[in-house]
Structure formats: C-alpha cells, structure tokens
Amino acid sequence: MRRMRLGLVAAISTVALTAGCASSSTTTAQAPVATTTMPTATASTSSSPSPAATSATAQALPDGYDASRNAKADIKAALAKAVKEHREVLIDFGANWCPDCRTLDVMFRSAQVEPLLQKSYVTVAVDVGQFNHNLDLASQYVNLQTSGIPALVVLKSDGTLRTATNDGSFSNARTMGPGQVSAFLTRWAPRGSQ
C-alpha cells in the first residue's frame, strides 16, 4: 500500500512538472503583462541562431541555466557592461528541466527577438534548480510564487528595477510566439534603442 502511494505521488509530480513550469498558469496565449512593483513563446522550429548573428549570439546570450555559475557575480558584471553599452539588464530566472524556459530560449535566438536582445539588453540566465537554488537572489527581484518560471526581470544599468513578470506572463511560454516576446522586450528597452 505504501509503495502504491509513493508511486502515485511520483506520477502526479511528473505530470505537474511536464504540464508547465508555473506556480500559477494561464491557458490561453496572451501578450505578457509585466508589473513594476517588485524586482522578476510558440517557438521556431529550429533552435539554431540566425546565420547573421551566430558569433554574436554565443557571446550575447547565455547557454542555458548553469547551476555552477555565481549568479550574483553575473548580474554585477552585466550591470557594469550595461552602463558602458547604454543597455538594460534582462535577468531570466529559470531551469533547464523547464519546457517553457527552453521554449523562451529558442525564441530569444529567433530572427525576430535576437536583434532586439543584442541591441538593448545584457542578458543573464539564473538557475533556480527545482525551486531550491538562487532563491534568495530571485526574491530580491521577483516573486517566484506568482511568476513561475521562466520569470523575467529588467533592470536599468544602475540596478534600478524597471519590471518583473510577477504575474506569470512567461510561465507558459510554450503558448507564446516571438512577437509577444519582442513586444515585451520593446516595451522595456532603454529609451532611444527601440
């Protein structure tokens, strides 16, 4: 009987993980709506970056969520770079196991989104593991309880919070398209870079 219960718990957990990466979810595709009170895509069929930006992408976009990275140091370095380059910092809180996070990564590398990221943002991917890694850091910017993952945060180059997706608008990125991601990034891009 005990083994049956443990098996049932494992099955339910597996279904919950594959159903989405959200703490709260939406079921319809909608444009992301961001909140500004706290610091926080149908994908193209190919995960390859556009040929024109292949070498720049390798340097500009993080390659997944690396649990071994020092996220605080990465954010500090991104802020320093953003000051020099007159860009904002985009922090992407997520995990490699999350299908919505992987979908968003594909959209970040799409022809519609990638040029905007490279022009307006210094991007940092922060691994939250199974919601057990970098949580203190995440809580400085976003409420993962309401945002789910991926959760996006935009900081001015001076570290001031511009927006965080506390509403969970990216937690179902699989239902979104590059146009919706681009609209969010355009909205929060530094003035004059759009």
PyMOL commands that place a pseudoatom at each C-alpha (Angstrom):
pseudoatom trace, name=CA, resn=MET, resi=1, chain=A, elem=C, hetatm=0, pos=[0.000, 0.000, 0.000]
pseudoatom trace, name=CA, resn=ARG, resi=2, chain=A, elem=C, hetatm=0, pos=[2.807, 2.397, 0.894]
pseudoatom trace, name=CA, resn=ARG, resi=3, chain=A, elem=C, hetatm=0, pos=[4.563, 1.677, -2.434]
pseudoatom trace, name=CA, resn=MET, resi=4, chain=A, elem=C, hetatm=0, pos=[1.333, 2.419, -4.301]
pseudoatom trace, name=CA, resn=ARG, resi=5, chain=A, elem=C, hetatm=0, pos=[1.048, 5.795, -2.570]
pseudoatom trace, name=CA, resn=LEU, resi=6, chain=A, elem=C, hetatm=0, pos=[4.676, 6.655, -3.317]
pseudoatom trace, name=CA, resn=GLY, resi=7, chain=A, elem=C, hetatm=0, pos=[4.161, 5.618, -6.947]
pseudoatom trace, name=CA, resn=LEU, resi=8, chain=A, elem=C, hetatm=0, pos=[1.042, 7.764, -7.154]
pseudoatom trace, name=CA, resn=VAL, resi=9, chain=A, elem=C, hetatm=0, pos=[2.882, 10.750, -5.667]
pseudoatom trace, name=CA, resn=ALA, resi=10, chain=A, elem=C, hetatm=0, pos=[5.735, 10.269, -8.167]
pseudoatom trace, name=CA, resn=ALA, resi=11, chain=A, elem=C, hetatm=0, pos=[3.290, 10.048, -11.082]
pseudoatom trace, name=CA, resn=ILE, resi=12, chain=A, elem=C, hetatm=0, pos=[1.444, 13.193, -10.006]
pseudoatom trace, name=CA, resn=SER, resi=13, chain=A, elem=C, hetatm=0, pos=[4.742, 15.040, -9.572]
pseudoatom trace, name=CA, resn=THR, resi=14, chain=A, elem=C, hetatm=0, pos=[5.869, 14.028, -13.053]
pseudoatom trace, name=CA, resn=VAL, resi=15, chain=A, elem=C, hetatm=0, pos=[2.608, 15.217, -14.596]
pseudoatom trace, name=CA, resn=ALA, resi=16, chain=A, elem=C, hetatm=0, pos=[2.849, 18.522, -12.738]
pseudoatom trace, name=CA, resn=LEU, resi=17, chain=A, elem=C, hetatm=0, pos=[6.410, 19.120, -13.925]
pseudoatom trace, name=CA, resn=THR, resi=18, chain=A, elem=C, hetatm=0, pos=[5.634, 18.366, -17.553]
pseudoatom trace, name=CA, resn=ALA, resi=19, chain=A, elem=C, hetatm=0, pos=[2.370, 20.321, -17.543]
pseudoatom trace, name=CA, resn=GLY, resi=20, chain=A, elem=C, hetatm=0, pos=[4.203, 23.585, -17.101]
pseudoatom trace, name=CA, resn=CYS, resi=21, chain=A, elem=C, hetatm=0, pos=[6.737, 25.470, -15.109]
pseudoatom trace, name=CA, resn=ALA, resi=22, chain=A, elem=C, hetatm=0, pos=[4.293, 27.808, -13.465]
pseudoatom trace, name=CA, resn=SER, resi=23, chain=A, elem=C, hetatm=0, pos=[3.259, 28.322, -9.908]
pseudoatom trace, name=CA, resn=SER, resi=24, chain=A, elem=C, hetatm=0, pos=[0.074, 29.685, -11.422]
pseudoatom trace, name=CA, resn=SER, resi=25, chain=A, elem=C, hetatm=0, pos=[-0.760, 29.239, -15.053]
pseudoatom trace, name=CA, resn=THR, resi=26, chain=A, elem=C, hetatm=0, pos=[-2.834, 30.661, -17.826]
pseudoatom trace, name=CA, resn=THR, resi=27, chain=A, elem=C, hetatm=0, pos=[-4.334, 28.528, -20.531]
pseudoatom trace, name=CA, resn=THR, resi=28, chain=A, elem=C, hetatm=0, pos=[-4.556, 30.935, -23.415]
pseudoatom trace, name=CA, resn=ALA, resi=29, chain=A, elem=C, hetatm=0, pos=[-1.878, 32.717, -25.362]
pseudoatom trace, name=CA, resn=GLN, resi=30, chain=A, elem=C, hetatm=0, pos=[-1.722, 36.321, -24.307]
pseudoatom trace, name=CA, resn=ALA, resi=31, chain=A, elem=C, hetatm=0, pos=[0.662, 39.201, -24.522]
pseudoatom trace, name=CA, resn=PRO, resi=32, chain=A, elem=C, hetatm=0, pos=[2.879, 39.354, -21.455]
pseudoatom trace, name=CA, resn=VAL, resi=33, chain=A, elem=C, hetatm=0, pos=[1.813, 41.859, -18.868]
pseudoatom trace, name=CA, resn=ALA, resi=34, chain=A, elem=C, hetatm=0, pos=[4.526, 42.990, -16.520]
pseudoatom trace, name=CA, resn=THR, resi=35, chain=A, elem=C, hetatm=0, pos=[4.289, 44.548, -13.121]
pseudoatom trace, name=CA, resn=THR, resi=36, chain=A, elem=C, hetatm=0, pos=[6.593, 47.222, -11.839]
pseudoatom trace, name=CA, resn=THR, resi=37, chain=A, elem=C, hetatm=0, pos=[6.126, 46.828, -8.119]
pseudoatom trace, name=CA, resn=MET, resi=38, chain=A, elem=C, hetatm=0, pos=[8.742, 44.139, -7.490]
pseudoatom trace, name=CA, resn=PRO, resi=39, chain=A, elem=C, hetatm=0, pos=[12.161, 43.208, -8.883]
pseudoatom trace, name=CA, resn=THR, resi=40, chain=A, elem=C, hetatm=0, pos=[11.356, 39.389, -11.752]
pseudoatom trace, name=CA, resn=ALA, resi=41, chain=A, elem=C, hetatm=0, pos=[6.518, 31.728, -26.868]
pseudoatom trace, name=CA, resn=THR, resi=42, chain=A, elem=C, hetatm=0, pos=[5.277, 29.083, -29.932]
pseudoatom trace, name=CA, resn=ALA, resi=43, chain=A, elem=C, hetatm=0, pos=[8.897, 28.515, -30.660]
pseudoatom trace, name=CA, resn=SER, resi=44, chain=A, elem=C, hetatm=0, pos=[10.505, 28.499, -34.038]
pseudoatom trace, name=CA, resn=THR, resi=45, chain=A, elem=C, hetatm=0, pos=[11.153, 25.024, -35.322]
pseudoatom trace, name=CA, resn=SER, resi=46, chain=A, elem=C, hetatm=0, pos=[14.907, 25.392, -35.149]
pseudoatom trace, name=CA, resn=SER, resi=47, chain=A, elem=C, hetatm=0, pos=[16.924, 26.204, -32.070]
pseudoatom trace, name=CA, resn=SER, resi=48, chain=A, elem=C, hetatm=0, pos=[19.799, 27.421, -34.225]
pseudoatom trace, name=CA, resn=PRO, resi=49, chain=A, elem=C, hetatm=0, pos=[20.532, 31.118, -34.170]
pseudoatom trace, name=CA, resn=SER, resi=50, chain=A, elem=C, hetatm=0, pos=[20.230, 33.156, -37.327]
pseudoatom trace, name=CA, resn=PRO, resi=51, chain=A, elem=C, hetatm=0, pos=[23.344, 32.911, -39.537]
pseudoatom trace, name=CA, resn=ALA, resi=52, chain=A, elem=C, hetatm=0, pos=[23.992, 36.659, -39.413]
pseudoatom trace, name=CA, resn=ALA, resi=53, chain=A, elem=C, hetatm=0, pos=[24.315, 36.650, -35.638]
pseudoatom trace, name=CA, resn=THR, resi=54, chain=A, elem=C, hetatm=0, pos=[25.818, 33.261, -34.829]
pseudoatom trace, name=CA, resn=SER, resi=55, chain=A, elem=C, hetatm=0, pos=[29.112, 34.521, -33.411]
pseudoatom trace, name=CA, resn=ALA, resi=56, chain=A, elem=C, hetatm=0, pos=[27.494, 37.439, -31.573]
pseudoatom trace, name=CA, resn=THR, resi=57, chain=A, elem=C, hetatm=0, pos=[24.839, 35.176, -30.073]
pseudoatom trace, name=CA, resn=ALA, resi=58, chain=A, elem=C, hetatm=0, pos=[27.412, 32.902, -28.494]
pseudoatom trace, name=CA, resn=GLN, resi=59, chain=A, elem=C, hetatm=0, pos=[28.734, 35.923, -26.627]
pseudoatom trace, name=CA, resn=ALA, resi=60, chain=A, elem=C, hetatm=0, pos=[25.450, 37.762, -26.040]
pseudoatom trace, name=CA, resn=LEU, resi=61, chain=A, elem=C, hetatm=0, pos=[23.005, 35.068, -24.907]
pseudoatom trace, name=CA, resn=PRO, resi=62, chain=A, elem=C, hetatm=0, pos=[23.587, 32.637, -22.046]
pseudoatom trace, name=CA, resn=ASP, resi=63, chain=A, elem=C, hetatm=0, pos=[23.644, 28.965, -22.987]
pseudoatom trace, name=CA, resn=GLY, resi=64, chain=A, elem=C, hetatm=0, pos=[21.029, 27.509, -20.663]
pseudoatom trace, name=CA, resn=TYR, resi=65, chain=A, elem=C, hetatm=0, pos=[20.864, 27.802, -16.898]
pseudoatom trace, name=CA, resn=ASP, resi=66, chain=A, elem=C, hetatm=0, pos=[24.161, 26.836, -15.302]
pseudoatom trace, name=CA, resn=ALA, resi=67, chain=A, elem=C, hetatm=0, pos=[23.805, 25.869, -11.638]
pseudoatom trace, name=CA, resn=SER, resi=68, chain=A, elem=C, hetatm=0, pos=[27.556, 26.199, -11.094]
pseudoatom trace, name=CA, resn=ARG, resi=69, chain=A, elem=C, hetatm=0, pos=[27.654, 29.896, -12.049]
pseudoatom trace, name=CA, resn=ASN, resi=70, chain=A, elem=C, hetatm=0, pos=[27.820, 32.669, -9.466]
pseudoatom trace, name=CA, resn=ALA, resi=71, chain=A, elem=C, hetatm=0, pos=[24.561, 34.432, -10.320]
pseudoatom trace, name=CA, resn=LYS, resi=72, chain=A, elem=C, hetatm=0, pos=[25.291, 37.477, -8.137]
pseudoatom trace, name=CA, resn=ALA, resi=73, chain=A, elem=C, hetatm=0, pos=[28.628, 37.991, -9.876]
pseudoatom trace, name=CA, resn=ASP, resi=74, chain=A, elem=C, hetatm=0, pos=[26.984, 37.501, -13.289]
pseudoatom trace, name=CA, resn=ILE, resi=75, chain=A, elem=C, hetatm=0, pos=[24.397, 40.185, -12.517]
pseudoatom trace, name=CA, resn=LYS, resi=76, chain=A, elem=C, hetatm=0, pos=[27.083, 42.553, -11.216]
pseudoatom trace, name=CA, resn=ALA, resi=77, chain=A, elem=C, hetatm=0, pos=[29.139, 42.037, -14.402]
pseudoatom trace, name=CA, resn=ALA, resi=78, chain=A, elem=C, hetatm=0, pos=[26.026, 42.523, -16.560]
pseudoatom trace, name=CA, resn=LEU, resi=79, chain=A, elem=C, hetatm=0, pos=[25.252, 45.818, -14.820]
pseudoatom trace, name=CA, resn=ALA, resi=80, chain=A, elem=C, hetatm=0, pos=[28.817, 47.050, -15.420]
pseudoatom trace, name=CA, resn=LYS, resi=81, chain=A, elem=C, hetatm=0, pos=[28.574, 46.093, -19.089]
pseudoatom trace, name=CA, resn=ALA, resi=82, chain=A, elem=C, hetatm=0, pos=[25.132, 47.697, -19.393]
pseudoatom trace, name=CA, resn=VAL, resi=83, chain=A, elem=C, hetatm=0, pos=[26.495, 51.022, -18.098]
pseudoatom trace, name=CA, resn=LYS, resi=84, chain=A, elem=C, hetatm=0, pos=[29.281, 51.022, -20.699]
pseudoatom trace, name=CA, resn=GLU, resi=85, chain=A, elem=C, hetatm=0, pos=[26.988, 49.984, -23.550]
pseudoatom trace, name=CA, resn=HIS, resi=86, chain=A, elem=C, hetatm=0, pos=[23.876, 52.015, -22.584]
pseudoatom trace, name=CA, resn=ARG, resi=87, chain=A, elem=C, hetatm=0, pos=[21.696, 48.932, -22.342]
pseudoatom trace, name=CA, resn=GLU, resi=88, chain=A, elem=C, hetatm=0, pos=[19.361, 47.407, -19.741]
pseudoatom trace, name=CA, resn=VAL, resi=89, chain=A, elem=C, hetatm=0, pos=[19.921, 44.106, -17.930]
pseudoatom trace, name=CA, resn=LEU, resi=90, chain=A, elem=C, hetatm=0, pos=[17.499, 41.268, -18.586]
pseudoatom trace, name=CA, resn=ILE, resi=91, chain=A, elem=C, hetatm=0, pos=[17.573, 38.563, -15.915]
pseudoatom trace, name=CA, resn=ASP, resi=92, chain=A, elem=C, hetatm=0, pos=[15.952, 35.272, -16.915]
pseudoatom trace, name=CA, resn=PHE, resi=93, chain=A, elem=C, hetatm=0, pos=[15.205, 33.107, -13.855]
pseudoatom trace, name=CA, resn=GLY, resi=94, chain=A, elem=C, hetatm=0, pos=[14.570, 29.513, -14.893]
pseudoatom trace, name=CA, resn=ALA, resi=95, chain=A, elem=C, hetatm=0, pos=[15.871, 25.960, -15.117]
pseudoatom trace, name=CA, resn=ASN, resi=96, chain=A, elem=C, hetatm=0, pos=[17.000, 23.555, -17.827]
pseudoatom trace, name=CA, resn=TRP, resi=97, chain=A, elem=C, hetatm=0, pos=[14.307, 20.993, -16.886]
pseudoatom trace, name=CA, resn=CYS, resi=98, chain=A, elem=C, hetatm=0, pos=[11.534, 23.519, -17.606]
pseudoatom trace, name=CA, resn=PRO, resi=99, chain=A, elem=C, hetatm=0, pos=[9.983, 23.200, -21.097]
pseudoatom trace, name=CA, resn=ASP, resi=100, chain=A, elem=C, hetatm=0, pos=[8.748, 26.809, -21.021]
pseudoatom trace, name=CA, resn=CYS, resi=101, chain=A, elem=C, hetatm=0, pos=[12.269, 28.034, -20.207]
pseudoatom trace, name=CA, resn=ARG, resi=102, chain=A, elem=C, hetatm=0, pos=[13.700, 26.067, -23.136]
pseudoatom trace, name=CA, resn=THR, resi=103, chain=A, elem=C, hetatm=0, pos=[10.972, 27.445, -25.422]
pseudoatom trace, name=CA, resn=LEU, resi=104, chain=A, elem=C, hetatm=0, pos=[11.766, 31.002, -24.358]
pseudoatom trace, name=CA, resn=ASP, resi=105, chain=A, elem=C, hetatm=0, pos=[15.455, 30.364, -25.064]
pseudoatom trace, name=CA, resn=VAL, resi=106, chain=A, elem=C, hetatm=0, pos=[14.574, 29.289, -28.618]
pseudoatom trace, name=CA, resn=MET, resi=107, chain=A, elem=C, hetatm=0, pos=[12.545, 32.461, -29.076]
pseudoatom trace, name=CA, resn=PHE, resi=108, chain=A, elem=C, hetatm=0, pos=[15.411, 34.570, -27.697]
pseudoatom trace, name=CA, resn=ARG, resi=109, chain=A, elem=C, hetatm=0, pos=[17.510, 33.182, -30.555]
pseudoatom trace, name=CA, resn=SER, resi=110, chain=A, elem=C, hetatm=0, pos=[14.853, 33.794, -33.223]
pseudoatom trace, name=CA, resn=ALA, resi=111, chain=A, elem=C, hetatm=0, pos=[15.325, 36.334, -36.020]
pseudoatom trace, name=CA, resn=GLN, resi=112, chain=A, elem=C, hetatm=0, pos=[12.547, 38.475, -34.538]
pseudoatom trace, name=CA, resn=VAL, resi=113, chain=A, elem=C, hetatm=0, pos=[13.835, 38.626, -30.939]
pseudoatom trace, name=CA, resn=GLU, resi=114, chain=A, elem=C, hetatm=0, pos=[17.611, 38.168, -31.008]
pseudoatom trace, name=CA, resn=PRO, resi=115, chain=A, elem=C, hetatm=0, pos=[18.489, 41.529, -32.643]
pseudoatom trace, name=CA, resn=LEU, resi=116, chain=A, elem=C, hetatm=0, pos=[16.424, 43.373, -30.023]
pseudoatom trace, name=CA, resn=LEU, resi=117, chain=A, elem=C, hetatm=0, pos=[18.146, 41.497, -27.196]
pseudoatom trace, name=CA, resn=GLN, resi=118, chain=A, elem=C, hetatm=0, pos=[21.585, 42.267, -28.589]
pseudoatom trace, name=CA, resn=LYS, resi=119, chain=A, elem=C, hetatm=0, pos=[20.808, 45.939, -29.164]
pseudoatom trace, name=CA, resn=SER, resi=120, chain=A, elem=C, hetatm=0, pos=[19.034, 46.735, -25.895]
pseudoatom trace, name=CA, resn=TYR, resi=121, chain=A, elem=C, hetatm=0, pos=[19.944, 44.172, -23.224]
pseudoatom trace, name=CA, resn=VAL, resi=122, chain=A, elem=C, hetatm=0, pos=[22.718, 42.373, -21.417]
pseudoatom trace, name=CA, resn=THR, resi=123, chain=A, elem=C, hetatm=0, pos=[21.122, 39.016, -20.630]
pseudoatom trace, name=CA, resn=VAL, resi=124, chain=A, elem=C, hetatm=0, pos=[21.792, 36.869, -17.568]
pseudoatom trace, name=CA, resn=ALA, resi=125, chain=A, elem=C, hetatm=0, pos=[20.295, 33.400, -17.068]
pseudoatom trace, name=CA, resn=VAL, resi=126, chain=A, elem=C, hetatm=0, pos=[19.920, 32.452, -13.393]
pseudoatom trace, name=CA, resn=ASP, resi=127, chain=A, elem=C, hetatm=0, pos=[19.289, 28.823, -12.485]
pseudoatom trace, name=CA, resn=VAL, resi=128, chain=A, elem=C, hetatm=0, pos=[16.643, 28.246, -9.804]
pseudoatom trace, name=CA, resn=GLY, resi=129, chain=A, elem=C, hetatm=0, pos=[17.027, 24.452, -9.904]
pseudoatom trace, name=CA, resn=GLN, resi=130, chain=A, elem=C, hetatm=0, pos=[13.924, 22.685, -8.618]
pseudoatom trace, name=CA, resn=PHE, resi=131, chain=A, elem=C, hetatm=0, pos=[12.981, 25.938, -6.856]
pseudoatom trace, name=CA, resn=ASN, resi=132, chain=A, elem=C, hetatm=0, pos=[15.867, 25.281, -4.467]
pseudoatom trace, name=CA, resn=HIS, resi=133, chain=A, elem=C, hetatm=0, pos=[18.726, 27.328, -5.960]
pseudoatom trace, name=CA, resn=ASN, resi=134, chain=A, elem=C, hetatm=0, pos=[19.369, 31.101, -6.025]
pseudoatom trace, name=CA, resn=LEU, resi=135, chain=A, elem=C, hetatm=0, pos=[16.027, 31.742, -4.315]
pseudoatom trace, name=CA, resn=ASP, resi=136, chain=A, elem=C, hetatm=0, pos=[17.399, 34.487, -2.050]
pseudoatom trace, name=CA, resn=LEU, resi=137, chain=A, elem=C, hetatm=0, pos=[18.739, 36.279, -5.108]
pseudoatom trace, name=CA, resn=ALA, resi=138, chain=A, elem=C, hetatm=0, pos=[15.490, 35.790, -7.043]
pseudoatom trace, name=CA, resn=SER, resi=139, chain=A, elem=C, hetatm=0, pos=[13.439, 37.153, -4.137]
pseudoatom trace, name=CA, resn=GLN, resi=140, chain=A, elem=C, hetatm=0, pos=[15.285, 40.472, -4.441]
pseudoatom trace, name=CA, resn=TYR, resi=141, chain=A, elem=C, hetatm=0, pos=[13.694, 40.949, -7.859]
pseudoatom trace, name=CA, resn=VAL, resi=142, chain=A, elem=C, hetatm=0, pos=[10.698, 38.684, -8.444]
pseudoatom trace, name=CA, resn=ASN, resi=143, chain=A, elem=C, hetatm=0, pos=[8.086, 36.643, -6.593]
pseudoatom trace, name=CA, resn=LEU, resi=144, chain=A, elem=C, hetatm=0, pos=[8.599, 33.123, -7.940]
pseudoatom trace, name=CA, resn=GLN, resi=145, chain=A, elem=C, hetatm=0, pos=[5.423, 32.003, -6.151]
pseudoatom trace, name=CA, resn=THR, resi=146, chain=A, elem=C, hetatm=0, pos=[3.326, 34.060, -8.568]
pseudoatom trace, name=CA, resn=SER, resi=147, chain=A, elem=C, hetatm=0, pos=[5.664, 34.303, -11.547]
pseudoatom trace, name=CA, resn=GLY, resi=148, chain=A, elem=C, hetatm=0, pos=[6.567, 30.668, -12.073]
pseudoatom trace, name=CA, resn=ILE, resi=149, chain=A, elem=C, hetatm=0, pos=[9.450, 30.182, -14.480]
pseudoatom trace, name=CA, resn=PRO, resi=150, chain=A, elem=C, hetatm=0, pos=[10.736, 31.498, -16.699]
pseudoatom trace, name=CA, resn=ALA, resi=151, chain=A, elem=C, hetatm=0, pos=[10.496, 34.798, -14.857]
pseudoatom trace, name=CA, resn=LEU, resi=152, chain=A, elem=C, hetatm=0, pos=[11.967, 37.895, -16.442]
pseudoatom trace, name=CA, resn=VAL, resi=153, chain=A, elem=C, hetatm=0, pos=[13.345, 40.969, -14.719]
pseudoatom trace, name=CA, resn=VAL, resi=154, chain=A, elem=C, hetatm=0, pos=[14.515, 44.166, -16.398]
pseudoatom trace, name=CA, resn=LEU, resi=155, chain=A, elem=C, hetatm=0, pos=[16.967, 46.391, -14.546]
pseudoatom trace, name=CA, resn=LYS, resi=156, chain=A, elem=C, hetatm=0, pos=[18.257, 49.799, -15.533]
pseudoatom trace, name=CA, resn=SER, resi=157, chain=A, elem=C, hetatm=0, pos=[22.025, 49.863, -15.875]
pseudoatom trace, name=CA, resn=ASP, resi=158, chain=A, elem=C, hetatm=0, pos=[22.201, 51.457, -12.406]
pseudoatom trace, name=CA, resn=GLY, resi=159, chain=A, elem=C, hetatm=0, pos=[20.464, 48.404, -10.924]
pseudoatom trace, name=CA, resn=THR, resi=160, chain=A, elem=C, hetatm=0, pos=[17.043, 50.030, -10.520]
pseudoatom trace, name=CA, resn=LEU, resi=161, chain=A, elem=C, hetatm=0, pos=[14.163, 47.655, -11.138]
pseudoatom trace, name=CA, resn=ARG, resi=162, chain=A, elem=C, hetatm=0, pos=[12.111, 48.520, -14.215]
pseudoatom trace, name=CA, resn=THR, resi=163, chain=A, elem=C, hetatm=0, pos=[9.818, 45.495, -14.275]
pseudoatom trace, name=CA, resn=ALA, resi=164, chain=A, elem=C, hetatm=0, pos=[9.357, 41.889, -13.189]
pseudoatom trace, name=CA, resn=THR, resi=165, chain=A, elem=C, hetatm=0, pos=[6.933, 39.323, -14.557]
pseudoatom trace, name=CA, resn=ASN, resi=166, chain=A, elem=C, hetatm=0, pos=[5.309, 38.615, -11.197]
pseudoatom trace, name=CA, resn=ASP, resi=167, chain=A, elem=C, hetatm=0, pos=[2.034, 37.903, -12.988]
pseudoatom trace, name=CA, resn=GLY, resi=168, chain=A, elem=C, hetatm=0, pos=[3.381, 34.682, -14.537]
pseudoatom trace, name=CA, resn=SER, resi=169, chain=A, elem=C, hetatm=0, pos=[3.126, 36.043, -18.062]
pseudoatom trace, name=CA, resn=PHE, resi=170, chain=A, elem=C, hetatm=0, pos=[6.060, 33.937, -19.295]
pseudoatom trace, name=CA, resn=SER, resi=171, chain=A, elem=C, hetatm=0, pos=[5.377, 30.776, -17.264]
pseudoatom trace, name=CA, resn=ASN, resi=172, chain=A, elem=C, hetatm=0, pos=[3.506, 29.330, -20.243]
pseudoatom trace, name=CA, resn=ALA, resi=173, chain=A, elem=C, hetatm=0, pos=[5.990, 30.444, -22.880]
pseudoatom trace, name=CA, resn=ARG, resi=174, chain=A, elem=C, hetatm=0, pos=[5.031, 27.402, -24.971]
pseudoatom trace, name=CA, resn=THR, resi=175, chain=A, elem=C, hetatm=0, pos=[1.761, 29.179, -25.785]
pseudoatom trace, name=CA, resn=MET, resi=176, chain=A, elem=C, hetatm=0, pos=[3.506, 32.354, -26.928]
pseudoatom trace, name=CA, resn=GLY, resi=177, chain=A, elem=C, hetatm=0, pos=[5.137, 33.484, -30.128]
pseudoatom trace, name=CA, resn=PRO, resi=178, chain=A, elem=C, hetatm=0, pos=[8.250, 35.552, -30.816]
pseudoatom trace, name=CA, resn=GLY, resi=179, chain=A, elem=C, hetatm=0, pos=[6.060, 38.600, -31.453]
pseudoatom trace, name=CA, resn=GLN, resi=180, chain=A, elem=C, hetatm=0, pos=[4.828, 38.564, -27.859]
pseudoatom trace, name=CA, resn=VAL, resi=181, chain=A, elem=C, hetatm=0, pos=[8.373, 38.226, -26.507]
pseudoatom trace, name=CA, resn=SER, resi=182, chain=A, elem=C, hetatm=0, pos=[9.528, 41.014, -28.805]
pseudoatom trace, name=CA, resn=ALA, resi=183, chain=A, elem=C, hetatm=0, pos=[6.660, 43.253, -27.647]
pseudoatom trace, name=CA, resn=PHE, resi=184, chain=A, elem=C, hetatm=0, pos=[7.693, 42.799, -24.003]
pseudoatom trace, name=CA, resn=LEU, resi=185, chain=A, elem=C, hetatm=0, pos=[11.355, 43.498, -24.758]
pseudoatom trace, name=CA, resn=THR, resi=186, chain=A, elem=C, hetatm=0, pos=[10.497, 46.538, -26.881]
pseudoatom trace, name=CA, resn=ARG, resi=187, chain=A, elem=C, hetatm=0, pos=[8.307, 47.940, -24.130]
pseudoatom trace, name=CA, resn=TRP, resi=188, chain=A, elem=C, hetatm=0, pos=[11.116, 47.779, -21.556]
pseudoatom trace, name=CA, resn=ALA, resi=189, chain=A, elem=C, hetatm=0, pos=[14.100, 48.579, -23.797]
pseudoatom trace, name=CA, resn=PRO, resi=190, chain=A, elem=C, hetatm=0, pos=[16.071, 51.699, -22.902]
pseudoatom trace, name=CA, resn=ARG, resi=191, chain=A, elem=C, hetatm=0, pos=[14.724, 54.894, -24.441]
pseudoatom trace, name=CA, resn=GLY, resi=192, chain=A, elem=C, hetatm=0, pos=[16.193, 55.590, -27.839]
pseudoatom trace, name=CA, resn=SER, resi=193, chain=A, elem=C, hetatm=0, pos=[17.243, 51.988, -28.536]
pseudoatom trace, name=CA, resn=GLN, resi=194, chain=A, elem=C, hetatm=0, pos=[13.904, 50.791, -29.892]
for i in range(1, 194): cmd.bond("trace and resi %d" % i, "trace and resi %d" % (i + 1))
show_as sticks, trace
zoom trace
